[in-house]
Amino acid sequence: MPRWHVYILRCRDKSLYTGISTDVEARLEKHNSGKGAAYTRSRKPVELVWSKTCKTESSARKQEAKIKSWSKAEKEAWIDVSRKQ
C-alpha cells in the first residue's frame, strides 16, 4: 500500500504550492522539469519546504484542502513552527 504525503513547495516568486503525492521527491522533480502542475511551470525552480506522511489518500487530500484554505501568512507560520519542532 503506498504512503501518501502532503507537501508545500516554495516557488521562485516566493509563492507557495500545496499538493499530495506517493513519492514527493519524484513529484518535486516533475515540478522542476515543467511537467508538474500548471501553477509551478512558470514559477520554477521550486523547493520543498514542508511535507507530512499521511495514512491514507483521503487523509492527505483533507490535509491538502485544509492547508489550501489558509492565507499565505498562515502557511508561512505553519512552515516556521514545523521547522522548529
SELUMVEX-217965 format. One record per atom (N, C-alpha, C, O, CB): z negated, y negated, x negated; residue in one letter; residue number from 1; chain; atom name. Coordinates in pm, 1 decimal, padded with zeros to 6 digits. Glycine has a CB too. Layout:
          Z          Y          X   rest    nr   kette   atom
          Z          Y          X      A   NUM       A     CA
...
This chain:
          Z          Y          X   rest    nr   kette   atom
    00000.0    00118.7   -00084.7      M     1       A      N
    00000.0    00000.0    00000.0      M     1       A     CA
    00000.0   -00125.2   -00089.4      M     1       A      C
   -00086.4   -00138.6   -00176.0      M     1       A      O
   -00123.6    00000.3    00096.5      M     1       A     CB
    00094.1   -00215.0   -00069.6      P     2       A      N
    00099.8   -00334.7   -00153.9      P     2       A     CA
   -00016.1   -00429.4   -00125.7      P     2       A      C
   -00065.5   -00437.8   -00013.3      P     2       A      O
    00231.9   -00407.5   -00133.1      P     2       A     CB
   -00057.9   -00499.8   -00228.7      R     3       A      N
   -00162.0   -00601.9   -00213.4      R     3       A     CA
   -00093.4   -00735.3   -00190.5      R     3       A      C
   -00000.2   -00770.7   -00262.6      R     3       A      O
   -00256.6   -00607.8   -00338.8      R     3       A     CB
   -00137.8   -00807.4   -00093.1      W     4       A      N
   -00081.0   -00937.8   -00060.6      W     4       A     CA
   -00162.6   -01047.9   -00126.0      W     4       A      C
   -00284.0   -01036.4   -00142.9      W     4       A      O
   -00075.1   -00958.6    00091.8      W     4       A     CB
   -00093.7   -01153.9   -00162.0      H     5       A      N
   -00157.2   -01268.6   -00225.5      H     5       A     CA
   -00109.9   -01395.5   -00155.6      H     5       A      C
    00005.6   -01406.0   -00114.3      H     5       A      O
   -00125.2   -01273.4   -00378.0      H     5       A     CB
   -00199.5   -01489.9   -00143.4      V     6       A      N
   -00162.2   -01624.4   -00100.3      V     6       A     CA
   -00173.5   -01710.2   -00225.3      V     6       A      C
   -00264.9   -01692.1   -00305.7      V     6       A      O
   -00254.4   -01678.8    00019.2      V     6       A     CB
   -00079.9   -01804.2   -00241.6      Y     7       A      N
   -00078.5   -01881.6   -00365.2      Y     7       A     CA
   -00039.1   -02026.4   -00339.5      Y     7       A      C
    00022.9   -02058.8   -00238.2      Y     7       A      O
    00017.1   -01818.7   -00465.9      Y     7       A     CB
   -00076.9   -02112.8   -00433.8      I     8       A      N
   -00037.6   -02253.7   -00429.9      I     8       A     CA
    00031.2   -02286.2   -00561.4      I     8       A      C
   -00018.9   -02253.9   -00669.0      I     8       A      O
   -00161.0   -02347.8   -00405.7      I     8       A     CB
    00147.2   -02351.0   -00551.0      L     9       A      N
    00222.4   -02395.6   -00667.4      L     9       A     CA
    00219.2   -02547.8   -00674.1      L     9       A      C
    00218.6   -02615.7   -00571.4      L     9       A      O
    00368.3   -02343.9   -00662.3      L     9       A     CB
    00217.0   -02600.2   -00796.0      R    10       A      N
    00234.9   -02743.7   -00815.6      R    10       A     CA
    00378.6   -02763.8   -00864.0      R    10       A      C
    00421.4   -02704.6   -00963.2      R    10       A      O
    00129.1   -02802.9   -00918.7      R    10       A     CB
    00451.0   -02847.5   -00792.7      C    11       A      N
    00590.6   -02874.8   -00825.7      C    11       A     CA
    00600.4   -02988.4   -00926.9      C    11       A      C
    00503.1   -03059.5   -00952.3      C    11       A      O
    00670.4   -02909.4   -00698.9      C    11       A     CB
    00718.8   -03004.0   -00983.9      R    12       A      N
    00743.3   -03108.0   -01083.7      R    12       A     CA
    00705.0   -03246.1   -01031.6      R    12       A      C
    00654.9   -03329.3   -01107.3      R    12       A      O
    00889.9   -03107.2   -01125.5      R    12       A     CB
    00728.4   -03271.3   -00902.1      D    13       A      N
    00696.1   -03401.8   -00843.0      D    13       A     CA
    00549.8   -03412.7   -00799.2      D    13       A      C
    00512.6   -03506.8   -00729.1      D    13       A      O
    00786.4   -03427.9   -00724.0      D    13       A     CB
    00467.3   -03316.7   -00840.4      K    14       A      N
    00322.5   -03311.4   -00811.6      K    14       A     CA
    00290.0   -03269.7   -00667.8      K    14       A      C
    00173.0   -03266.6   -00629.7      K    14       A      O
    00260.4   -03446.8   -00838.8      K    14       A     CB
    00391.8   -03237.8   -00587.9      S    15       A      N
    00365.1   -03186.6   -00453.6      S    15       A     CA
    00315.7   -03042.7   -00465.5      S    15       A      C
    00328.5   -02980.5   -00571.0      S    15       A      O
    00492.8   -03194.8   -00363.1      S    15       A     CB
    00259.5   -02990.5   -00357.0      L    16       A      N
    00204.6   -02855.5   -00356.3      L    16       A     CA
    00280.7   -02769.5   -00256.8      L    16       A      C
    00316.7   -02815.7   -00148.5      L    16       A      O
    00054.5   -02857.5   -00322.4      L    16       A     CB
    00304.9   -02645.5   -00293.3      Y    17       A      N
    00373.9   -02549.0   -00208.1      Y    17       A     CA
    00282.6   -02427.6   -00192.8      Y    17       A      C
    00227.6   -02378.4   -00291.3      Y    17       A      O
    00514.2   -02508.2   -00268.1      Y    17       A     CB
    00266.6   -02379.9   -00071.1      T    18       A      N
    00182.9   -02262.9   -00043.2      T    18       A     CA
    00269.7   -02150.5    00010.7      T    18       A      C
    00356.2   -02173.3    00095.4      T    18       A      O
    00069.9   -02297.7    00057.4      T    18       A     CB
    00246.7   -02029.2   -00038.3      G    19       A      N
    00322.9   -01914.0    00008.0      G    19       A     CA
    00242.9   -01786.0   -00005.9      G    19       A      C
    00127.8   -01787.0   -00049.3      G    19       A      O
    00453.2   -01902.4   -00068.6      G    19       A     CB
    00306.7   -01674.7    00032.1      I    20       A      N
    00245.5   -01542.4    00015.7      I    20       A     CA
    00346.6   -01450.3   -00051.4      I    20       A      C
    00467.5   -01472.0   -00043.8      I    20       A      O
    00199.1   -01483.5    00153.5      I    20       A     CB
    00294.8   -01347.1   -00117.2      S    21       A      N
    00380.1   -01251.3   -00186.3      S    21       A     CA
    00299.0   -01128.1   -00222.4      S    21       A      C
    00176.1   -01132.4   -00227.8      S    21       A      O
    00443.0   -01314.0   -00312.7      S    21       A     CB
    00369.1   -01018.6   -00246.9      T    22       A      N
    00302.5   -00899.3   -00300.3      T    22       A     CA
    00307.2   -00899.7   -00452.7      T    22       A      C
    00238.3   -00820.0   -00516.4      T    22       A      O
    00368.2   -00770.7   -00245.0      T    22       A     CB
    00387.2   -00987.9   -00512.1      D    23       A      N
    00398.2   -00999.1   -00658.1      D    23       A     CA
    00413.1   -01147.1   -00693.4      D    23       A      C
    00523.8   -01200.8   -00694.9      D    23       A      O
    00520.1   -00915.1   -00713.4      D    23       A     CB
    00301.8   -01211.0   -00721.2      V    24       A      N
    00300.1   -01356.3   -00743.5      V    24       A     CA
    00382.8   -01394.2   -00866.4      V    24       A      C
    00456.0   -01493.2   -00863.0      V    24       A      O
    00155.2   -01406.4   -00760.2      V    24       A     CB
    00372.3   -01317.7   -00974.0      E    25       A      N
    00446.8   -01351.7   -01096.1      E    25       A     CA
    00598.0   -01344.4   -01072.2      E    25       A      C
    00671.7   -01432.5   -01116.5      E    25       A      O
    00406.9   -01257.1   -01211.5      E    25       A     CB
    00644.1   -01241.1   -01003.4      A    26       A      N
    00786.6   -01229.6   -00973.7      A    26       A     CA
    00830.9   -01342.6   -00880.6      A    26       A      C
    00940.4   -01396.9   -00895.2      A    26       A      O
    00817.9   -01092.3   -00910.4      A    26       A     CB
    00746.4   -01376.7   -00786.9      R    27       A      N
    00778.9   -01485.3   -00693.8      R    27       A     CA
    00784.2   -01619.2   -00767.3      R    27       A      C
    00871.2   -01701.6   -00738.7      R    27       A      O
    00675.3   -01491.5   -00579.0      R    27       A     CB
    00693.7   -01641.8   -00860.4      L    28       A      N
    00695.4   -01763.3   -00941.2      L    28       A     CA
    00826.8   -01772.9   -01019.3      L    28       A      C
    00886.8   -01880.1   -01026.8      L    28       A      O
    00574.6   -01766.0   -01037.9      L    28       A     CB
    00871.1   -01661.9   -01076.7      E    29       A      N
    00999.6   -01659.4   -01147.5      E    29       A     CA
    01114.5   -01695.1   -01054.2      E    29       A      C
    01205.4   -01768.9   -01092.2      E    29       A      O
    01023.8   -01521.5   -01209.8      E    29       A     CB
    01110.5   -01642.4   -00931.5      K    30       A      N
    01216.3   -01675.1   -00834.3      K    30       A     CA
    01216.9   -01823.3   -00801.6      K    30       A      C
    01322.8   -01886.0   -00796.3      K    30       A      O
    01198.3   -01593.8   -00705.6      K    30       A     CB
    01098.7   -01879.2   -00779.6      H    31       A      N
    01091.2   -02022.8   -00750.7      H    31       A     CA
    01150.7   -02102.6   -00867.0      H    31       A      C
    01227.2   -02196.5   -00845.1      H    31       A      O
    00944.0   -02066.1   -00724.8      H    31       A     CB
    01116.3   -02066.1   -00988.2      N    32       A      N
    01162.3   -02141.2   -01105.3      N    32       A     CA
    01309.7   -02117.0   -01138.0      N    32       A      C
    01371.4   -02197.1   -01208.2      N    32       A      O
    01077.9   -02105.3   -01225.0      N    32       A     CB
    01365.8   -02008.0   -01088.1      S    33       A      N
    01507.9   -01981.3   -01111.5      S    33       A     CA
    01596.2   -02045.9   -01003.9      S    33       A      C
    01719.0   -02040.9   -01011.9      S    33       A      O
    01533.0   -01830.2   -01115.8      S    33       A     CB
    01531.9   -02106.6   -00903.1      G    34       A      N
    01607.7   -02168.7   -00795.3      G    34       A     CA
    01641.3   -02073.6   -00682.0      G    34       A      C
    01715.1   -02109.7   -00590.4      G    34       A      O
    01733.4   -02226.5   -00849.4      G    34       A     CB
    01587.5   -01951.5   -00687.3      K    35       A      N
    01615.4   -01851.7   -00583.8      K    35       A     CA
    01497.2   -01830.9   -00489.5      K    35       A      C
    01496.9   -01738.6   -00408.0      K    35       A      O
    01652.8   -01719.7   -00648.1      K    35       A     CB
    01397.1   -01917.6   -00501.7      G    36       A      N
    01279.7   -01909.1   -00415.5      G    36       A     CA
    01300.9   -01992.3   -00290.6      G    36       A      C
    01413.0   -02002.3   -00240.6      G    36       A      O
    01153.5   -01955.3   -00490.0      G    36       A     CB
    01196.3   -02050.9   -00240.8      A    37       A      N
    01202.4   -02132.7   -00119.1      A    37       A     CA
    01287.7   -02256.9   -00140.0      A    37       A      C
    01294.0   -02311.6   -00250.1      A    37       A      O
    01061.6   -02173.2   -00075.0      A    37       A     CB
    01352.4   -02300.3   -00034.3      A    38       A      N
    01435.6   -02421.5   -00041.1      A    38       A     CA
    01354.2   -02540.8   -00088.8      A    38       A      C
    01405.1   -02625.6   -00162.1      A    38       A      O
    01497.8   -02452.1    00096.1      A    38       A     CB
    01228.5   -02547.6   -00047.8      Y    39       A      N
    01143.4   -02660.7   -00085.4      Y    39       A     CA
    01130.4   -02673.9   -00237.1      Y    39       A      C
    01133.0   -02784.9   -00290.2      Y    39       A      O
    01005.1   -02645.5   -00022.6      Y    39       A     CB
    01116.5   -02562.4   -00306.0      T    40       A      N
    01092.0   -02568.1   -00450.5      T    40       A     CA
    01219.7   -02580.1   -00533.6      T    40       A      C
    01212.4   -02611.3   -00652.4      T    40       A      O
    01016.3   -02445.5   -00493.8      T    40       A     CB
    01335.7   -02556.1   -00474.1      R    41       A      N
    01461.2   -02557.2   -00550.9      R    41       A     CA
    01485.9   -02688.8   -00622.8      R    41       A      C
    01528.5   -02688.8   -00738.3      R    41       A      O
    01577.7   -02528.2   -00459.6      R    41       A     CB
    01460.3   -02799.5   -00557.5      S    42       A      N
    01484.3   -02929.7   -00620.2      S    42       A     CA
    01359.1   -02985.2   -00686.8      S    42       A      C
    01359.7   -03098.3   -00735.4      S    42       A      O
    01535.3   -03028.6   -00517.1      S    42       A     CB
    01252.3   -02906.8   -00689.5      R    43       A      N
    01125.6   -02954.5   -00745.1      R    43       A     CA
    01076.4   -02868.6   -00860.9      R    43       A      C
    00958.8   -02874.2   -00896.9      R    43       A      O
    01020.2   -02958.5   -00637.0      R    43       A     CB
    01164.9   -02790.0   -00918.8      K    44       A      N
    01124.6   -02703.5   -01028.5      K    44       A     CA
    01127.6   -02779.0   -01159.9      K    44       A      C
    01202.6   -02875.9   -01172.0      K    44       A      O
    01214.6   -02580.6   -01036.0      K    44       A     CB
    01050.7   -02739.6   -01257.0      P    45       A      N
    00970.4   -02617.6   -01256.7      P    45       A     CA
    00842.9   -02632.4   -01174.2      P    45       A      C
    00791.3   -02741.9   -01152.1      P    45       A      O
    00935.0   -02578.8   -01398.6      P    45       A     CB
    00795.5   -02517.6   -01130.3      V    46       A      N
    00669.5   -02513.0   -01056.9      V    46       A     CA
    00570.7   -02432.1   -01139.4      V    46       A      C
    00609.6   -02347.7   -01220.1      V    46       A      O
    00688.1   -02451.4   -00913.7      V    46       A     CB
    00441.5   -02459.2   -01118.1      E    47       A      N
    00338.5   -02381.7   -01187.3      E    47       A     CA
    00237.6   -02329.9   -01086.5      E    47       A      C
    00205.7   -02397.0   -00988.4      E    47       A      O
    00268.2   -02466.9   -01295.6      E    47       A     CB
    00188.6   -02211.6   -01111.4      L    48       A      N
    00086.8   -02150.8   -01026.4      L    48       A     CA
   -00045.9   -02219.6   -01055.2      L    48       A      C
   -00090.4   -02223.7   -01169.9      L    48       A      O
    00076.8   -01996.2   -01050.4      L    48       A     CB
   -00109.9   -02274.1   -00950.2      V    49       A      N
   -00238.6   -02340.8   -00969.1      V    49       A     CA
   -00353.2   -02270.1   -00897.4      V    49       A      C
   -00470.0   -02298.2   -00924.2      V    49       A      O
   -00229.7   -02483.4   -00921.1      V    49       A     CB
   -00320.5   -02178.9   -00806.7      W    50       A      N
   -00425.9   -02106.7   -00735.1      W    50       A     CA
   -00365.3   -01984.2   -00668.5      W    50       A      C
   -00251.6   -01988.7   -00621.5      W    50       A      O
   -00495.6   -02198.0   -00629.7      W    50       A     CB
   -00440.2   -01875.3   -00664.2      S    51       A      N
   -00399.0   -01757.6   -00587.5      S    51       A     CA
   -00521.5   -01676.8   -00548.2      S    51       A      C
   -00627.5   -01685.6   -00610.2      S    51       A      O
   -00300.2   -01670.2   -00668.5      S    51       A     CB
   -00503.6   -01598.7   -00444.2      K    52       A      N
   -00612.2   -01514.8   -00393.6      K    52       A     CA
   -00550.2   -01386.2   -00340.6      K    52       A      C
   -00447.0   -01389.3   -00273.6      K    52       A      O
   -00695.3   -01588.6   -00281.8      K    52       A     CB
   -00612.9   -01274.0   -00370.6      T    53       A      N
   -00568.7   -01145.5   -00318.4      T    53       A     CA
   -00627.8   -01124.9   -00179.8      T    53       A      C
   -00746.0   -01151.0   -00157.1      T    53       A      O
   -00609.1   -01029.9   -00413.3      T    53       A     CB
   -00545.7   -01078.4   -00088.3      C    54       A      N
   -00589.2   -01050.3    00048.9      C    54       A     CA
   -00572.9   -00901.6    00077.0      C    54       A      C
   -00491.5   -00834.3    00013.8      C    54       A      O
   -00508.6   -01134.9    00152.0      C    54       A     CB
   -00649.6   -00851.3    00171.1      K    55       A      N
   -00645.2   -00708.6    00202.1      K    55       A     CA
   -00519.1   -00668.2    00277.6      K    55       A      C
   -00468.6   -00557.1    00261.1      K    55       A      O
   -00766.3   -00670.3    00282.8      K    55       A     CB
   -00468.9   -00759.1    00360.5      T    56       A      N
   -00352.8   -00725.8    00442.4      T    56       A     CA
   -00253.7   -00842.3    00444.6      T    56       A      C
   -00287.4   -00955.3    00409.3      T    56       A      O
   -00396.5   -00689.8    00585.7      T    56       A     CB
   -00132.0   -00812.4    00486.5      E    57       A      N
   -00033.1   -00919.1    00503.6      E    57       A     CA
   -00080.5   -01018.4    00609.0      E    57       A      C
   -00062.4   -01139.2    00593.6      E    57       A      O
    00104.4   -00860.6    00543.1      E    57       A     CB
   -00140.2   -00968.4    00714.3      S    58       A      N
   -00190.5   -01054.6    00820.9      S    58       A     CA
   -00294.4   -01153.1    00769.7      S    58       A      C
   -00289.1   -01271.5    00803.3      S    58       A      O
   -00249.8   -00970.8    00932.3      S    58       A     CB
   -00388.9   -01106.0    00688.8      S    59       A      N
   -00491.2   -01196.7    00637.0      S    59       A     CA
   -00429.7   -01298.2    00540.6      S    59       A      C
   -00474.3   -01412.9    00535.6      S    59       A      O
   -00603.0   -01117.3    00566.8      S    59       A     CB
   -00329.0   -01258.2    00464.5      A    60       A      N
   -00260.2   -01351.6    00374.8      A    60       A     CA
   -00187.5   -01459.2    00455.8      A    60       A      C
   -00192.9   -01577.2    00421.1      A    60       A      O
   -00160.1   -01276.1    00283.5      A    60       A     CB
   -00120.5   -01419.3    00562.3      R    61       A      N
   -00049.3   -01515.7    00647.2      R    61       A     CA
   -00146.3   -01613.7    00714.1      R    61       A      C
   -00116.7   -01732.6    00726.3      R    61       A      O
    00032.6   -01441.7    00754.4      R    61       A     CB
   -00260.8   -01563.4    00756.7      K    62       A      N
   -00361.6   -01650.9    00818.6      K    62       A     CA
   -00415.4   -01752.2    00718.5      K    62       A      C
   -00431.7   -01869.8    00750.9      K    62       A      O
   -00477.4   -01567.6    00875.8      K    62       A     CB
   -00443.0   -01705.9    00596.2      Q    63       A      N
   -00492.3   -01796.3    00491.7      Q    63       A     CA
   -00384.4   -01899.2    00456.1      Q    63       A      C
   -00414.5   -02017.0    00436.7      Q    63       A      O
   -00534.6   -01716.1    00365.2      Q    63       A     CB
   -00260.2   -01854.8    00447.8      E    64       A      N
   -00149.0   -01945.6    00419.5      E    64       A     CA
   -00139.0   -02054.1    00526.9      E    64       A      C
   -00125.6   -02172.3    00495.0      E    64       A      O
   -00016.5   -01867.2    00410.3      E    64       A     CB
   -00145.3   -02014.6    00652.1      A    65       A      N
   -00136.6   -02110.8    00762.5      A    65       A     CA
   -00252.0   -02210.1    00757.5      A    65       A      C
   -00233.3   -02329.4    00781.9      A    65       A      O
   -00136.0   -02037.6    00897.5      A    65       A     CB
   -00370.1   -02160.9    00726.3      K    66       A      N
   -00487.4   -02248.8    00716.1      K    66       A     CA
   -00466.8   -02352.6    00606.4      K    66       A      C
   -00489.4   -02471.6    00628.0      K    66       A      O
   -00615.2   -02166.4    00688.1      K    66       A     CB
   -00424.1   -02307.5    00489.1      I    67       A      N
   -00403.1   -02398.5    00376.8      I    67       A     CA
   -00292.4   -02499.2    00408.4      I    67       A      C
   -00304.7   -02617.3    00376.3      I    67       A      O
   -00368.3   -02319.4    00249.4      I    67       A     CB
   -00185.2   -02452.9    00471.0      K    68       A      N
   -00074.1   -02542.9    00504.1      K    68       A     CA
   -00115.4   -02651.4    00603.4      K    68       A      C
   -00050.2   -02755.6    00611.5      K    68       A      O
    00042.5   -02463.0    00561.2      K    68       A     CB
   -00222.2   -02628.3    00678.4      S    69       A      N
   -00268.4   -02728.5    00775.1      S    69       A     CA
   -00350.8   -02838.5    00708.2      S    69       A      C
   -00377.0   -02942.2    00769.3      S    69       A      O
   -00351.2   -02661.4    00884.6      S    69       A     CB
   -00391.8   -02816.5    00583.2      W    70       A      N
   -00474.5   -02913.2    00511.9      W    70       A     CA
   -00389.8   -03027.5    00456.7      W    70       A      C
   -00269.8   -03012.3    00434.0      W    70       A      O
   -00550.9   -02844.5    00398.5      W    70       A     CB
   -00453.7   -03141.0    00435.8      S    71       A      N
   -00388.6   -03253.0    00367.9      S    71       A     CA
   -00376.0   -03219.2    00219.1      S    71       A      C
   -00439.4   -03125.6    00170.4      S    71       A      O
   -00468.9   -03386.4    00388.6      S    71       A     CB
   -00294.1   -03295.8    00148.0      K    72       A      N
   -00280.0   -03274.0    00003.7      K    72       A     CA
   -00414.3   -03293.3   -00065.2      K    72       A      C
   -00448.3   -03217.4   -00155.9      K    72       A      O
   -00174.3   -03369.8   -00056.5      K    72       A     CB
   -00491.1   -03393.3   -00024.0      A    73       A      N
   -00622.7   -03418.0   -00084.0      A    73       A     CA
   -00715.0   -03297.1   -00064.9      A    73       A      C
   -00788.0   -03259.9   -00156.8      A    73       A      O
   -00687.1   -03544.3   -00022.3      A    73       A     CB
   -00712.0   -03236.8    00051.9      E    74       A      N
   -00795.2   -03118.8    00076.8      E    74       A     CA
   -00750.9   -03001.5   -00011.2      E    74       A      C
   -00834.2   -02927.5   -00063.5      E    74       A      O
   -00788.7   -03078.9    00226.0      E    74       A     CB
   -00620.2   -02985.3   -00027.1      K    75       A      N
   -00569.6   -02878.3   -00114.3      K    75       A     CA
   -00611.6   -02902.9   -00258.9      K    75       A      C
   -00653.5   -02809.9   -00327.7      K    75       A      O
   -00415.6   -02868.2   -00104.6      K    75       A     CB
   -00600.7   -03026.8   -00305.3      E    76       A      N
   -00640.4   -03060.0   -00442.6      E    76       A     CA
   -00789.1   -03031.9   -00463.0      E    76       A      C
   -00828.0   -02978.5   -00567.0      E    76       A      O
   -00609.0   -03208.3   -00474.2      E    76       A     CB
   -00871.7   -03066.7   -00366.3      A    77       A      N
   -01015.4   -03039.9   -00375.4      A    77       A     CA
   -01041.4   -02889.4   -00380.9      A    77       A      C
   -01125.5   -02843.9   -00458.4      A    77       A      O
   -01090.1   -03102.9   -00255.7      A    77       A     CB
   -00970.2   -02812.4   -00299.6      W    78       A      N
   -00982.5   -02666.1   -00296.6      W    78       A     CA
   -00947.4   -02607.7   -00434.0      W    78       A      C
   -01018.0   -02520.7   -00484.9      W    78       A      O
   -00890.4   -02605.4   -00186.5      W    78       A     CB
   -00839.0   -02655.8   -00492.7      I    79       A      N
   -00796.2   -02608.7   -00624.5      I    79       A     CA
   -00902.2   -02642.0   -00727.7      I    79       A      C
   -00937.0   -02557.3   -00809.9      I    79       A      O
   -00660.7   -02671.0   -00664.4      I    79       A     CB
   -00954.7   -02765.0   -00724.9      D    80       A      N
   -01057.5   -02806.8   -00821.3      D    80       A     CA
   -01183.4   -02722.3   -00809.9      D    80       A      C
   -01237.8   -02678.5   -00911.2      D    80       A      O
   -01092.6   -02953.7   -00800.9      D    80       A     CB
   -01229.9   -02699.1   -00688.3      V    81       A      N
   -01350.6   -02618.5   -00667.3      V    81       A     CA
   -01327.0   -02475.5   -00714.4      V    81       A      C
   -01414.2   -02416.2   -00777.9      V    81       A      O
   -01392.3   -02619.7   -00518.2      V    81       A     CB
   -01211.5   -02420.2   -00684.5      S    82       A      N
   -01180.3   -02282.9   -00722.7      S    82       A     CA
   -01175.9   -02265.5   -00873.9      S    82       A      C
   -01216.7   -02161.5   -00925.8      S    82       A      O
   -01047.8   -02240.9   -00662.3      S    82       A     CB
   -01126.9   -02366.1   -00944.5      R    83       A      N
   -01119.7   -02357.9   -01090.5      R    83       A     CA
   -01258.5   -02361.5   -01153.6      R    83       A      C
   -01278.3   -02306.0   -01261.7      R    83       A      O
   -01034.6   -02472.1   -01145.8      R    83       A     CB
   -01353.6   -02424.9   -01088.8      K    84       A      N
   -01488.3   -02438.5   -01143.0      K    84       A     CA
   -01573.2   -02313.1   -01119.3      K    84       A      C
   -01678.7   -02296.7   -01180.6      K    84       A      O
   -01556.6   -02559.4   -01081.4      K    84       A     CB
   -01527.6   -02226.7   -01032.1      Q    85       A      N
   -01605.5   -02106.1   -00999.0      Q    85       A     CA
   -01585.0   -01997.0   -01100.6      Q    85       A      C
   -01642.9   -01889.2   -01087.9      Q    85       A      O
   -01568.4   -02054.4   -00861.4      Q    85       A     CB
